[in-house]
Amino acid sequence: MTSRIDKTIARQQEKIASGAYYEAHQQLRVIAARYVKQSNYDAAADILAGGAKALLRAGSQQGASASGGDLAIMMVVEVYNKAGWEIPDEEDAAARARKRRLIELLREFPPEEPTRKRFIQETIGWSGRFGPLERGDPELHHAAGSVYAEENEPYDAEKHLTLGTAESADTLARLEYEWYTNDEPHTAAIYASRAVFPYLLTGNLRSANKAFLIFTSRLSSSNPSLGAQEVSSTSSDVRVYPSLPLLNFISLLLLTIQRGSADLFRQLTAHYASQIEEIGIWDDALAQIGEMYFGLKVPRQGNPLLDMMGNMLFGGGQSGGSQRPGGHARGASKKVEAAPASMELD
């Protein structure tokens, strides 16, 4: 069977190499559908993945990449979903290979290929249906977010990196910093918040701290004239920026969350109230943080976590570039217990 599949893929790849993109595309669909009807899902996936990769590599000429994208989407919808393949655990080598194939195929898409967005949606959707997390598999989110980050598409990257792996915080912080360098120096806190607040709103304090540390480290090393000051105590070390008060606010907010003090949170937001009001885009996020971590109720309707993910994140429909970031979306209503002060960063 493996030999027959390999020969089928090789024949179709020859057609693709000769420019017969449409013919190869149609034949691959028919062959794969036959295997799906026989419940031979592994064979169907091999056929579709091999054909999709060859067509995507052929580029946009005569719609080759669109045909490749169609086969990749068919693989997820008609094979992964119908087979009921689950997100793998560490012991399942075959399942890990199936997920790895999706990530490898994602990287074959040309940036301008419209079908890539649906492929990502279908892939994340499959992982949510057949994995432990309804919001989708973190590795797949990280892969999608990393691709968008490499292409300097911050809004799309933020959607996925926020729900990614431990490595995602590094990627997101570096992306936000590069985006910040196209704006005015005093806007550093706005871009830092885009790397920190989404993690806080999804209850991921570890990644919020990591992202802030990476952002501010790059800021300090690239701008020695800022004159950052190190302030140490028996329980914590804080880097203070005299010219960037809202960056100091984010730093103190992270410490306040670790300590779990509602009174300290009220004092902190009151102290920086005028600066927060001036930028005008943090109110909803801070209100949700107050409820999540300190039990400060916010009157509203609907499910704020779903609202936040639906708005994904901070003006998600906009394009990237040096455009000023928009307002923050809402977070979850469930109170999150403060993390231990000894929590280490990855």
C-alpha positions as CSV (number, residue, x, y, z in Angstrom):
1,M,0.0,0.0,0.0
2,T,2.8,2.4,0.9
3,S,4.5,1.7,-2.4
4,R,1.2,2.4,-4.3
5,I,0.7,5.7,-2.5
6,D,4.3,6.8,-3.1
7,K,3.9,6.0,-6.9
8,T,0.6,8.0,-7.0
9,I,2.3,11.0,-5.3
10,A,5.3,10.8,-7.6
11,R,3.0,10.7,-10.7
12,Q,1.1,13.7,-9.6
13,Q,4.3,15.6,-8.7
14,E,5.5,15.0,-12.2
15,K,2.3,16.6,-13.5
16,I,2.8,19.5,-11.2
17,A,6.4,19.9,-12.3
18,S,5.2,20.0,-15.9
19,G,2.7,22.8,-15.1
20,A,-0.5,20.6,-15.2
21,Y,-1.6,22.1,-11.9
22,Y,-5.4,21.8,-12.4
23,E,-5.3,18.2,-13.7
24,A,-3.1,17.1,-10.7
25,H,-5.3,19.0,-8.3
26,Q,-8.5,17.3,-9.5
27,Q,-7.0,13.9,-9.7
28,L,-5.6,14.2,-6.1
29,R,-9.0,15.2,-4.8
30,V,-10.6,12.2,-6.5
31,I,-8.0,9.7,-5.2
32,A,-8.0,11.1,-1.7
33,A,-11.9,11.0,-1.6
34,R,-11.7,7.3,-2.6
35,Y,-9.4,6.5,0.3
36,V,-11.6,8.5,2.7
37,K,-14.7,6.5,1.6
38,Q,-12.7,3.4,2.4
39,S,-11.8,4.9,5.8
40,N,-8.1,4.6,4.8
41,Y,-7.4,8.0,6.4
42,D,-3.6,7.6,6.6
43,A,-3.4,7.0,2.8
44,A,-5.7,10.0,2.1
45,A,-3.6,12.3,4.3
46,D,-0.4,11.2,2.6
47,I,-1.9,11.8,-0.8
48,L,-3.3,15.2,0.1
49,A,-0.2,16.4,2.0
50,G,2.2,15.4,-0.7
51,G,0.1,17.1,-3.4
52,A,-0.5,20.2,-1.4
53,K,3.2,20.7,-0.7
54,A,4.1,20.3,-4.4
55,L,1.4,22.7,-5.5
56,L,2.2,25.3,-2.8
57,R,5.9,25.2,-3.8
58,A,4.9,25.8,-7.4
59,G,3.7,29.3,-6.4
60,S,0.8,31.4,-7.5
61,Q,1.2,30.8,-11.3
62,Q,-2.1,29.4,-12.8
63,G,-3.5,29.1,-9.3
64,A,-1.1,26.4,-8.2
65,S,-0.8,27.7,-4.6
66,A,-4.6,28.1,-4.3
67,S,-5.0,24.5,-5.4
68,G,-2.4,23.4,-2.9
69,G,-4.3,25.3,-0.2
70,D,-7.5,23.6,-1.2
71,L,-5.9,20.2,-0.8
72,A,-4.4,21.2,2.6
73,I,-7.9,22.3,3.8
74,M,-9.4,19.1,2.5
75,M,-6.9,17.1,4.5
76,V,-8.0,18.7,7.7
77,V,-11.7,18.8,7.0
78,E,-12.2,15.4,5.3
79,V,-9.4,13.4,6.9
80,Y,-8.3,14.7,10.3
81,N,-11.9,15.5,11.4
82,K,-13.6,12.4,10.0
83,A,-10.9,10.2,11.3
84,G,-11.3,11.7,14.7
85,W,-7.5,12.0,15.2
86,E,-6.7,13.4,18.5
87,I,-4.1,15.8,19.7
88,P,-1.2,13.6,20.7
89,D,0.4,13.0,24.0
90,E,4.1,12.4,24.4
91,E,3.8,8.7,23.9
92,D,2.0,8.7,20.6
93,A,4.6,9.0,17.8
94,A,2.0,8.6,15.0
95,A,-0.2,11.4,16.4
96,R,2.8,13.7,16.9
97,A,3.8,13.1,13.3
98,R,0.3,14.1,12.1
99,K,0.4,17.4,14.0
100,R,4.0,18.0,12.8
101,R,2.8,17.5,9.2
102,L,0.2,20.4,9.7
103,I,2.9,22.7,11.0
104,E,5.3,21.8,8.1
105,L,2.5,22.3,5.6
106,L,1.6,25.7,7.1
107,R,5.1,26.9,6.4
108,E,4.8,26.0,2.7
109,F,2.1,28.6,2.2
110,P,3.2,31.7,0.4
111,P,2.4,34.8,2.5
112,E,0.0,36.2,-0.1
113,E,-2.0,32.9,-0.5
114,P,-5.6,33.6,0.7
115,T,-6.4,30.0,1.5
116,R,-3.8,30.0,4.3
117,K,-6.1,31.8,6.7
118,R,-8.8,29.1,6.4
119,F,-6.2,26.4,6.7
120,I,-5.1,27.9,10.0
121,Q,-8.7,28.2,11.2
122,E,-9.5,24.6,10.3
123,T,-6.4,23.3,11.9
124,I,-7.0,25.2,15.1
125,G,-10.7,24.1,15.0
126,W,-9.7,20.5,14.7
127,S,-7.3,20.7,17.6
128,G,-10.0,22.3,19.7
129,R,-12.5,19.5,18.9
130,F,-10.1,16.6,19.4
131,G,-7.7,18.0,22.0
132,P,-7.9,19.0,25.7
133,L,-8.2,22.7,25.1
134,E,-11.3,24.1,23.3
135,R,-9.4,27.2,22.3
136,G,-6.9,25.0,20.3
137,D,-3.5,23.4,20.6
138,P,-0.8,25.7,21.9
139,E,1.9,24.4,19.5
140,L,-0.4,25.0,16.5
141,H,-1.2,28.5,17.8
142,H,2.5,29.2,18.3
143,A,3.3,28.0,14.7
144,A,0.6,30.2,13.2
145,G,1.6,33.2,15.4
146,S,5.3,32.8,14.5
147,V,4.5,32.8,10.8
148,Y,2.6,36.0,11.1
149,A,5.3,37.5,13.3
150,E,7.9,36.7,10.7
151,E,5.8,38.6,8.1
152,N,5.3,41.6,10.5
153,E,1.6,41.0,10.8
154,P,1.1,41.9,14.5
155,Y,-2.6,41.7,14.8
156,D,-2.8,38.2,13.4
157,A,0.3,37.2,15.3
158,E,-1.1,38.4,18.6
159,K,-4.2,36.3,18.2
160,H,-2.2,33.1,18.2
161,L,0.8,33.8,20.3
162,T,-1.4,34.8,23.2
163,L,-2.7,31.2,23.2
164,G,0.6,29.6,22.3
165,T,3.4,27.8,24.2
166,A,6.0,29.0,26.7
167,E,8.2,30.2,23.7
168,S,5.4,32.4,22.4
169,A,6.0,35.1,25.0
170,D,9.5,35.6,23.6
171,T,8.2,35.9,20.0
172,L,5.4,38.2,21.0
173,A,7.6,40.6,23.0
174,R,10.1,40.8,20.2
175,L,7.4,41.5,17.7
176,E,5.9,44.3,19.8
177,Y,9.3,45.9,20.4
178,E,10.0,45.9,16.7
179,W,6.6,47.5,16.1
180,Y,7.3,50.0,18.8
181,T,10.5,51.2,17.1
182,N,8.3,52.6,14.3
183,D,6.4,54.8,16.7
184,E,7.3,57.7,19.1
185,P,9.6,56.8,22.0
186,H,7.1,57.7,24.7
187,T,4.6,55.0,23.4
188,A,6.8,52.2,24.8
189,A,4.2,51.3,27.5
190,I,1.4,50.9,24.9
191,Y,3.4,48.3,22.9
192,A,4.6,46.6,26.1
193,S,1.0,46.3,27.2
194,R,0.2,44.4,24.0
195,A,2.7,41.8,25.0
196,V,1.6,41.7,28.7
197,F,-2.1,42.3,29.0
198,P,-3.3,39.5,26.7
199,Y,-1.5,37.0,28.9
200,L,-2.9,38.5,32.1
201,L,-6.4,38.3,30.6
202,T,-6.0,34.6,29.9
203,G,-4.6,33.9,33.3
204,N,-1.0,33.3,32.2
205,L,1.0,35.3,34.6
206,R,4.2,33.5,33.9
207,S,4.2,34.5,30.2
208,A,3.1,38.0,31.1
209,N,6.2,38.4,33.3
210,K,8.4,36.8,30.6
211,A,7.1,39.1,27.9
212,F,7.6,42.2,29.9
213,L,11.1,41.2,30.9
214,I,12.1,40.6,27.3
215,F,10.5,43.9,26.0
216,T,12.1,46.0,28.7
217,S,15.5,44.4,28.3
218,R,15.5,45.2,24.6
219,L,14.3,48.7,25.4
220,S,17.1,49.3,27.9
221,S,19.9,47.8,25.7
222,S,18.8,49.8,22.7
223,N,18.2,53.1,24.5
224,P,20.9,53.6,27.2
225,S,19.9,57.3,27.4
226,L,16.6,56.3,29.1
227,G,18.5,56.2,32.4
228,A,16.7,53.2,33.8
229,Q,17.2,52.7,37.5
230,E,17.3,49.4,39.4
231,V,15.4,49.4,42.6
232,S,15.8,46.3,44.8
233,S,14.0,45.1,48.0
234,T,14.1,41.9,49.9
235,S,11.3,40.5,47.8
236,S,11.7,41.9,44.4
237,D,13.8,43.9,41.9
238,V,12.3,46.6,39.7
239,R,13.7,48.5,36.8
240,V,12.3,52.1,36.9
241,Y,12.1,54.4,33.9
242,P,11.8,58.0,35.0
243,S,10.6,59.2,31.6
244,L,8.1,56.3,31.0
245,P,5.7,56.3,34.0
246,L,3.2,53.9,32.4
247,L,6.0,51.3,31.8
248,N,6.6,51.6,35.5
249,F,2.9,51.0,36.1
250,I,3.0,47.7,34.2
251,S,6.0,46.6,36.2
252,L,4.2,47.4,39.5
253,L,1.0,45.8,38.2
254,L,2.8,42.5,37.7
255,L,4.2,42.7,41.2
256,T,0.8,43.6,42.7
257,I,-0.8,40.6,41.0
258,Q,1.8,38.3,42.5
259,R,1.1,39.7,45.9
260,G,-2.7,39.5,45.4
261,S,-3.5,42.7,47.2
262,A,-6.7,44.5,46.1
263,D,-5.8,47.5,48.2
264,L,-2.5,47.8,46.5
265,F,-4.1,47.5,43.1
266,R,-6.5,50.3,43.9
267,Q,-3.7,52.5,45.1
268,L,-1.6,51.7,42.0
269,T,-4.4,52.5,39.5
270,A,-5.3,55.7,41.4
271,H,-1.7,56.9,41.4
272,Y,-1.4,56.5,37.6
273,A,-5.0,57.5,36.9
274,S,-4.2,60.6,34.9
275,Q,-1.7,58.9,32.7
276,I,-4.0,55.9,32.1
277,E,-6.9,58.2,31.2
278,E,-4.6,60.1,28.8
279,I,-3.9,57.1,26.6
280,G,-7.6,56.0,27.0
281,I,-7.3,52.3,25.9
282,W,-6.6,50.4,29.1
283,D,-9.8,50.9,31.0
284,D,-11.5,47.6,30.0
285,A,-8.4,45.5,30.4
286,L,-7.6,46.9,33.8
287,A,-11.2,46.5,34.9
288,Q,-11.1,42.8,34.0
289,I,-7.7,42.4,35.6
290,G,-9.1,43.9,38.8
291,E,-11.9,41.3,38.7
292,M,-9.8,38.3,37.7
293,Y,-7.0,38.8,40.2
294,F,-8.5,40.8,43.0
295,G,-12.2,40.0,43.0
296,L,-13.3,43.6,42.1
297,K,-16.6,43.1,40.3
298,V,-17.3,44.8,37.0
299,P,-21.0,45.1,35.9
300,R,-21.5,43.9,32.4
301,Q,-23.4,41.5,30.2
302,G,-22.2,38.5,28.2
303,N,-19.1,36.4,28.6
304,P,-16.0,38.7,28.8
305,L,-13.6,35.9,28.0
306,L,-15.5,35.1,24.8
307,D,-15.7,38.8,24.0
308,M,-11.9,39.1,24.4
309,M,-11.2,36.1,22.2
310,G,-13.8,37.3,19.7
311,N,-12.1,40.7,19.4
312,M,-8.7,38.9,19.3
313,L,-6.9,41.1,20.4
314,F,-7.0,44.9,20.5
315,G,-8.6,45.8,17.1
316,G,-7.9,42.4,15.4
317,G,-9.4,43.3,12.0
318,Q,-6.8,45.9,11.3
319,S,-3.6,45.5,9.3
320,G,-0.1,45.6,10.7
321,G,2.7,48.1,10.3
322,S,3.5,51.1,12.4
323,Q,-0.1,52.0,13.0
324,R,-0.9,53.0,16.6
325,P,-2.4,50.1,18.5
326,G,-6.1,50.2,19.4
327,G,-7.9,49.6,22.6
328,H,-7.7,46.4,24.7
329,A,-10.4,43.8,24.7
330,R,-12.2,42.3,27.7
331,G,-10.9,39.5,29.8
332,A,-12.4,36.6,31.8
333,S,-14.6,37.1,34.8
334,K,-13.3,34.2,36.9
335,K,-11.0,35.3,39.7
336,V,-7.4,34.1,39.2
337,E,-5.4,33.3,42.3
338,A,-2.2,35.2,42.6
339,A,0.9,33.3,41.6
340,P,3.5,32.4,44.2
341,A,6.1,35.1,44.6
342,S,8.8,32.5,43.8
343,M,7.4,31.7,40.4
344,E,10.3,31.4,37.9
345,L,10.3,32.5,34.4
346,D,10.9,30.0,31.6
